Amino acid sequence: MMTQRLWLGLAVVYTGTAVVQLYLLVSTGAVWAGTLTAAGFVAAFSCAFAAWKAPKQERDGTREVGSPRR
């Protein structure tokens, strides 16, 4: 559950950053802002996908060796 929250938090941060970069792209027309916008949305999507997959891995019992059971 904790890893899912971590991934979702990162997805929110990357989405917020991408939205700010999108605003800079629209308002200034800077090419670098468009590149960072695309990278931010890809990172946000990747984190959201990892959050979606995280609970399934814990249910299947694929924990690290030595990790405490909760």
C-alpha positions as CSV (number, residue, x, y, z in Angstrom):
1,M,0.0,0.0,0.0
2,M,2.8,2.4,0.8
3,T,4.5,1.9,-2.6
4,Q,1.2,2.6,-4.3
5,R,0.9,5.9,-2.5
6,L,4.5,6.8,-3.4
7,W,3.9,6.1,-7.1
8,L,0.7,8.1,-7.1
9,G,2.3,11.0,-5.3
10,L,5.1,11.0,-7.9
11,A,2.5,10.9,-10.7
12,V,0.8,14.0,-9.3
13,V,4.1,15.9,-9.0
14,Y,5.1,15.0,-12.6
15,T,1.6,16.0,-13.9
16,G,1.8,19.3,-12.1
17,T,5.2,20.0,-13.5
18,A,4.1,19.1,-17.0
19,V,1.1,21.4,-16.7
20,V,3.4,24.3,-15.7
21,Q,5.7,23.5,-18.6
22,L,2.6,23.3,-20.9
23,Y,1.7,26.8,-19.8
24,L,5.2,28.1,-20.6
25,L,5.0,26.4,-24.0
26,V,1.7,28.1,-24.8
27,S,2.6,31.5,-23.4
28,T,6.2,31.8,-24.7
29,G,6.5,29.3,-27.6
30,A,9.7,27.9,-26.2
31,V,10.7,24.6,-27.7
32,W,12.4,23.4,-24.5
33,A,9.1,23.7,-22.6
34,G,7.4,21.4,-25.1
35,T,10.1,18.8,-24.7
36,L,9.8,19.0,-20.9
37,T,6.0,18.8,-21.2
38,A,6.2,15.6,-23.1
39,A,8.8,14.1,-20.7
40,G,6.7,15.1,-17.7
41,F,3.5,13.5,-19.1
42,V,5.5,10.3,-19.9
43,A,6.9,10.2,-16.4
44,A,3.5,10.8,-14.9
45,F,1.9,8.0,-17.0
46,S,4.8,5.7,-16.0
47,C,4.3,6.4,-12.3
48,A,0.6,5.9,-12.5
49,F,1.1,2.6,-14.3
50,A,3.6,1.6,-11.5
51,A,1.0,2.5,-8.9
52,W,-1.6,0.4,-10.7
53,K,0.8,-2.6,-10.8
54,A,2.1,-2.2,-7.2
55,P,-0.7,-3.8,-5.2
56,K,-0.8,-6.8,-7.5
57,Q,2.8,-7.6,-6.8
58,E,2.3,-7.5,-3.0
59,R,-0.8,-9.7,-3.3
60,D,1.1,-12.3,-5.2
61,G,3.7,-12.6,-2.5
62,T,6.6,-11.2,-4.5
63,R,8.2,-9.3,-1.6
64,E,11.9,-8.6,-1.2
65,V,13.9,-11.0,1.0
66,G,14.1,-9.7,4.5
67,S,11.2,-7.2,4.2
68,P,8.8,-7.2,7.2
69,R,5.4,-8.6,6.7
70,R,2.4,-6.3,7.5
